[in-house]
Amino acid sequence: MDKERYIYWKDEDMWIGYLEKYPDYMTQGETIEELKENLKDIYEELPRGGIPCVRELAELEIA
């Protein structure tokens, strides 16, 4: 099973969050469980090309 880290917080009555590697694609849910499901949907759509202009996180090794 793959794992992805995500950042989340509660804003009034909604949970807001995004995948750590893809901070440009936030989603929300009325419950933390709904937020997690929405994050999974984003994760599954990214490799299919269903989300345009995806920015990715990478590391650059500096000598």
N, C-alpha and C positions, 0 to 999 in steps of 0.2 A: 504494500500500500504506500503510495506517495504521500508526502507531507509537505505543506506549504505554510510558512509563517504568515500571520496577518496582524494588522493593527486595528483596534476597534475602540469605540467609546460610546457612551450613552449621551444623546442630545435630546433633552426633554423626554418625549415618550418613544423615541426611535433609537435603535442601535445602528451606528454608522461604522463602516470598516472598508479596508482595502487589503489586497495581497501585498506583502512587503516588496516583492519584486516588481509589482505593477501599481505604483501609488496613484497613477492617473485615473484608475478605474475604480472609483468608490461605489459602494452599494449600501443598502440599508435594509432593516427588517424591524418589525414590531417586537420580535423576540430575538434572543441571541441565536436560537436554533434557526429561525428564518434568515438571519444575517448569514450564518454559516452556509446554508443552502444556496443563497444568492452568490456568495463567494465561490462556491463550487461551480456554479453555472458559468461565472466569468472564467474560471480556470479552464473549464472544458471548451469554451468558445475561443480562447486565445489561439491554440494551435490550428484550429479549423479556419482561421482567417475571418471569423464572424465579427471581430472587433477591429475596426480600421486603425492604422497609425499606432501600433503598439510600441511603446518605449520599453526597453529592457534594461535590467541592472547587470553590470559586469564589473570585474576587477581588472585593473591594469597593473602589471608588475613593473615597478620602477627600480632600476639598478642601484 
